[in-house]
Amino acid sequence: MLPLIGITIGDAAGVGPELLLRAAHELREQCAYVAYADLALLQRARVDLLSRGVPVVGTLRRVHDVTEARQVS
């Protein structure tokens, strides 16, 4: 089982969402993660990154409890 880490968004009005999504993509094989951020904000940043050809995580979903982060749908 992969370790579970939490990633905060940092500056939501700056590069925070982009950095979070890039980091999550890079870490996807080393750990499971919970992003502490607004889901809609991350979804917009993901669409923008994908439109520029930047690889990012495949799925974003809301969890209500950190234990849900390990569950894959």
N, C-alpha and C positions, 0 to 999 in steps of 0.2 A: 504494500500500500504506500502510495506517495505521501510525503509530508504535506500538511495543510498550512499555507501561509496567508496572511492578510496583506493586501496592497491598498494604500490610500491614494486618492486621486491627486492630491497636491493642489495646485492652482487650477481650479475648474475653468477659469476664464483664459488660461494660458495654454501651455503645452501639456498640462497634467493628463488629460484624457488620452492624448496621443501616446505619451510615454507609458502610461499604464497599459494600454492595449498592446504596444510593442513589447513591453516587458513580459506580459502574460503569454504572448506568442512564443517568446524566447524560452520561457520557463516551463512550457506546457508538458515537457517530458520529464522534468525533474520534480515537479510538485503540483498539487492541487491548490487552488487559490480562491480567496474571496476578495472581491474588489469593493471597497467602501466608497461608493459613488452613486450618482443619480443614473439610473439605467437609461433614460432617454438621452442624456448627455453622451453616454458611452456609445449608444447606438448611432447617434449623429456623427460622432468622431470616427466610428468604424466605417460607416458609409463613405466618409470623406477619404479615409486612408485607402480603402479598397479602390476608390475611383482613381487614385494616384498609383495604383499597383503595389501598394505596401502590404506585405503579408501580416495579417492579424488573426486573433483567435476566431474560431469558426462560429461559436454560439455564445450569446450573452443571455442570461436569464436571472430573474429576481429570485432570491431566497429569503425566507423569513427567519431562518435559524441557521447558524453556521454549520450544523451537521448536515444540512441539505447540500452543501458545497461538494461533498464527496459523491453524491448521487448523480449519475449520468443518465439523462433522458434520451 
